[in-house]
């Protein structure tokens, strides 16, 4: 992978976003005489959608915030952040955003890329030498695995697009038990110890051959720490969160703010919502841990995360503070998955998308009414507790949706997107 390839991909994306003089680039969204997406009708749809979803018992509470063309055009909050405490879902509720931490990590890493600290096609081991001698699982069981040399080194690009080959869970065939024994994601590990322990586990597949989501963004955090010379959490605070005035995006929720910390709910076998015990659901965010992960861990509020999303929509700048260059944001929002990557796991369920640098990237309009709604050129990601955000440059729009329910509820994302954009009406 090189800069020429990235430039070509970026040119293709920009051309796709400029195929029509209208701001509505997809036939999958309804038109508006005013040129706005979030019309009065759209606001009514969003209200009705979220209220009905709460009233049906699918979630305890939900809130959403939408900005379009430089101003807030929608806010709504419904139901309860904490049913047992009778605490409503208000604008300042603190939620666990899980994997919506990942784009923040990606921005931190790309700030250092802008400074020339590394190239995306550099071998990862140049900066994290613990990965210099990795081997790849080729068969057998965990007791006597067959290992082979990687066909090429893991690159930094691989850790941005989930193609490095890392084992991501203890159930991985052959090498899962080795991952369990190494336990890199133990909360008592520093991010350096995490990286060293992960490097001791054989890769699950050859670099660049599959898309396997998750842990590589923690490796990004290790890279940021190693290259910047600052602890990862401090780097993010000083270079992203504080400059953007994202004061409530953090790992540790202070005692004084915990009354605003939303409860986590899960569905039981009968489909009913049951509160997850705070002792486990909130454990990572109510005491300090050695691990400062890049792939998960932050809590945030609607307004805080919207500041991050607006910065991206504005090409890396917000309120006079520049976080990234516009061309870097466009690079992150360009599909970088090689055509040779056939196994893309659950990514296909998110619509006509590829993957950029810590974002899914939409490259085509929905092909059926059942697909996720959206506009060509948008980039987005979500979190395990069913949170979601997206950035739609074509319409100068960004949206954040918060709730706290597991397992992940893709239906909520589908109907929320339909409420924002209008029902999908694909062209035959």
N, C-alpha and C positions, 0 to 999 in steps of 0.2 A: 504494500500500500504506500502511495506517495502523494505529494501535494497535487500533482496533475490529475490523479484520479479523483481527489476530493473536489478540485475545481470543476471538473466535468460533471460530477454529481450535483454540485451546487448550481451550476448553470441549468441543468435539466429541471431541478426543483423550481428555480426562479421562473423559468419559461412556463412551467405548468401553472404557476400562480398568476401568470399574466396573460392567459389565453383569451380573456374577455375583458372589455372595458368596464363591466359591472363589478362591484365588490363581491357579488355572490358568484363564486367560481364553480359551484357544484350544482348539477341538476337535482341533487338529493335534498336541497333545502328550499323552503318556500320563498317566493319573492316578496318584496315590500316596496310600495310606492315611495316611501321615504328613504329607501336605501339602508335602513337599519334592520338589524336582526331582531333585537329585543324590542318589539313593538308592544303596545298595550295588550294585544291578543297573546303575545308570547309571555308576558308577565302573568296573565291570568292562567295560561297553561302551566307555567312553572309552579305557581301557587297551588293549583288544583292537584298537580302531579305529586308534589311533596306532601301536601296535607293528606291526600288519599293514601299514600304509601305509609305514612305514620298511623293513620286511623285504622288501616288494615292489620296493624300489628307486625308488619315486616321489619320495621325499625322502631326504636324508641323515640328517636329524634333525628331531624335532618335540618341542615342550614345550607344556604347557597348565596354566592356573591358573584355578580357579573359586571364587568366593565366593558364598555364599547366606545370607541372613538374618544378616548381620553376622559371618560366620566363614568361614574357608577350609574348603572341603569337598572340593576335589580339587587335587592337583598330580601331574603325571607328565612324565617326560622320557625320550625314546627315541632311539636312534641317535647320530649324531655331529654335533657342531657343526663339526668340521674332520676329515674322513676322513684326509687326508694326514698330519696331525699326530697322529692317533689321539686326538683330544680329544673326549670325550663331550659330549652335549647336557645340560648341567647347569642348575640353577636360575639361576645367576648369569651365564649366557652373555649376551653383548652382541650384539644384532642390529640391523640396519638396519630401521627401521619405515616408511620412505618416507611414504606418504600418511596414516598414522596420526599424523603430525605435524599434519595439518590441524585436527583437533578441538582441539588445544592452542592453535593460532593463533586459532581461533574463540572459545575461552574468553578469551584475552587481549583480543580485540576487544570482546567483550561486557562485560568489566569496565569498559571505557571508556564503553560505551553506558550501563551502570548509573549512571555518574557524570554522565550528561547531556552528554557531550562531542559527541555527534551523535545523530541519529535515523536509523532504518533506511530511511526513505523520503526522506532528504536526497539531493540530487545528489552523486555522488562528487566532482565537480569542486570542490565547496565546500571540500574538504579536500585534494584532490590536483588542483590547477588545471591540471596537464598534460593532464587528460582533458577540458578545457572545449571543445576544438574538434575532437573526434574525428569521423571520417567513416565511413560504412558501405559496404562493398564491394557493388556492385550489378551486376557483370558485367565482361566483358573479361578480359585477361590481366594479368600483373604489370607488364608494360611500359607498358600503357595501360589501367589499370583505370577502370571507371566507378564513381564514388563519389557518395553521396548523404548528406544530413544525417540524423542519427538521428531517429526519430519521437518520441522522448522522451529525456531525459538518462539516462545510467547512474546507478542509485541504489546506495546501500550495500547494500540488500537484494539487488540483482542479484549483487554479488560474494560474498554469503554462500550463494547457491543456484545459482551457475554459469549465470546467465542474462544476463550482461553483454554478450556478443557477442564477447569477445576471441578472437583466433586462438590456438589452443593448440599447433599444430605446423606444421612447415615443409611439410607435404603438403596443407595446407588449400587448397581450390580458389581460384585467382586471387590470393590474398594470402599464401599460404605462402612464396613466395620473398621477399616483403617482410619477413616475420617472420624468415626466416633471415638476411637482411642486417642487420636491427636487432639480432638476437641478444640479447634482453633478459635471458635466463637464463644468460648467460655468468657463470661463477663469479667472475670478476674484477670484475663490476659490484657496486656497493653496491645495497641495496634501493631507494634513491632513483633511482639510474641505471637499474635494472631498470624502475621505474615510468615514468620518462621515455621510455625506449626503447619500451616496450610501447605507450604512448600515441601514439607516432609511426606505428604500424601501423594501417591501417583495420580496423574491426570486421568480423568474418566474417558477422554477421547483426544484425538490429535487436535492441536490448535487449528482453529479456522474451519473446522468441519461441521460443527453443530452450534446451535444457539441454546445455551443452558443458563438460565436466569439466576442472578442473585449475588453470590458472594464476591464476584469480581469487583464490585463497587467498594467493598471493604479493602480490597487490594489498592484501589484508587486512593483511599484514605491513607494507607500506609505510604504510598508514593508521595502524596502531598506532604506528609510529615517528614519523610526522608529528604525530599528535594528542597523544601522550604526551610528546614531546620527548626520548625515550630511544632509543638503538639497539634495534632489535627484539629481538635476542638477549638483551640485558641486561634489557629489560623482562620478557620471559618468565621469565628466571632469577629476577629479584627478586620477581615478583608471582605466579608459579605454581609453578615447579619447586622453588625453595628452601623456600617455605612448606609444600609438600607432601612435603618431604624426598625429592624425586626426584633424587638426586644423580648418578645414572648415565644420565640422559636429557640428551643433549647432541649438539652437532654434532661436536666434535673428541674422539676417543677418545685419551686420553693414552697414551704409550708404555708406561707401567707396566701398563696394563689390556689391551693388545692381545692378550695370550695368551688372553683370554676373548672376543675378537671373532670371531664365527662367520664361516666361509667362505661365499661365495655359490656356488650351483650352478645350472646351467642344463641343459635337456634338449637333446640333439643330435637330428639328423634321425631317428635310430633309436630315440629315446625314452630313451636312457641318460643318466644324470647325469654332467655334466662340470663340473669346478671352473672358475669364472670367474677370470681372473687378478686377484690382489689389486691389482695396479697400476691396474686400471680399476675393479673392483668396489668397492674400499674407498677410492678416491682422494678422495672428498669428505670422508671422516671421519678421514683420517690426516694432514692438514695444514690450517692455517687458510686460509680464503678470505674475500674481501670480502663475498660474497653470504651473507646469513643468510635463507634462504627460509622462507616460511610454509607452503608446500604439501608440502614434503618435507625430508629432511636429518637428522632426529634419529635417534640410536641410543638403545636403551633395554634394560632387562632386564624379565623377567616381573613381578617384584615392584614395580619402579618404575612400569611402566605400569598395573599393577593399582591402585596408589594413585590415579592419575588417574581410572580408571574408577570406583573406589569413591567418590571425591569426587562424581562425577556422579550415581551411584546414591543418594547421601545428600542430594541436592538442593543440591550446591555446597559441602559442608562435609566435612572429614575430621579426626579427632583434635582437635577444637576450633578448627580453622583454617577460616575461611570464605573461599572463593574467589569464589563467585557466590551470588546469592540463589536460593532454590528456584524462584521464578517465572521467573527468567531461564533456568535449566536447562530448565524445561518449555517455554519459548518456543523454545529451540534445538531441542528434540526434537519440535516440531510441524511438520507438512508445510506448507511455504510455496510449493510450486510452483503457479503459477496453472494453472487448467484449460485455458487457451489454449496452454500449452506441450505440444505434441503429440510433438515429437521429443526423447526423453529418453535417446537413445544406449544405453549398456550398462546403465543403471540398472534397466531392466525385468528383467534377468537376476538381480537380487538378491532377487526375490520381490515380494510385494504391498506395495510401498514407494513413498513419496514422498521429498521431501528437505526437511530443515529448515535449520538454520544449521550447516553443516559435518558433518552426519550424515545418513545415510539413516534414514527413519522408517517403521516397519511400521504400515500402516493396516488390514490384513485378514489373516486366517489363510491359510495355503497352500491353494490350490485343487486341488492334486494332490500325490501322493507324490513327484513329481520335483522339486518346488520347494524352495527354501531353507526350512528349518524355523525356527520362531520364534513369538513371542507378540505380539499386538497391543499397541502402545505401546512396543515396544523401539526403541532407536536404536543405530546401529552404524557402523563403517567399517573399512576394511582397508588393506593396503599392497601395493605392487607385488611384493614378495618373498613373497607369499602369507600374510602375517600378518593377524590379525583380532582385533577385540574387539567386544563388544556389552554393552549395559546393558538389563536386563529389569526395569523397576520393578514390574510386576505380581507377579513372583515374588521380588523383592528379590535378584536374581541378576546377577552380571556375570562374563564369561569373557574370557580373553586366550589366544590361540593364536599361537605363534611357530614359524616355520620360515624357511629362506632358500633359496627356489627360484624361478626365473623360467623361462618365463613364468608369469604368475599362474595359480594352481591353484584354480579354483572348486570342483572336486570334493572337495578336502580340506575346504573349508568346509562343504559339504553334509553329508558323512559325520560331521564333528565335531559339527555341530549335531544331527544325528539321534542321535548317541551321547549327547549331553547330555540331550535332551528325550525321546528314544524315537522309534521310527518314526512317521511321519505317518500318521494314520488319519482322513482327511477324511470329513465327513458328506455324503452325497449331497444 
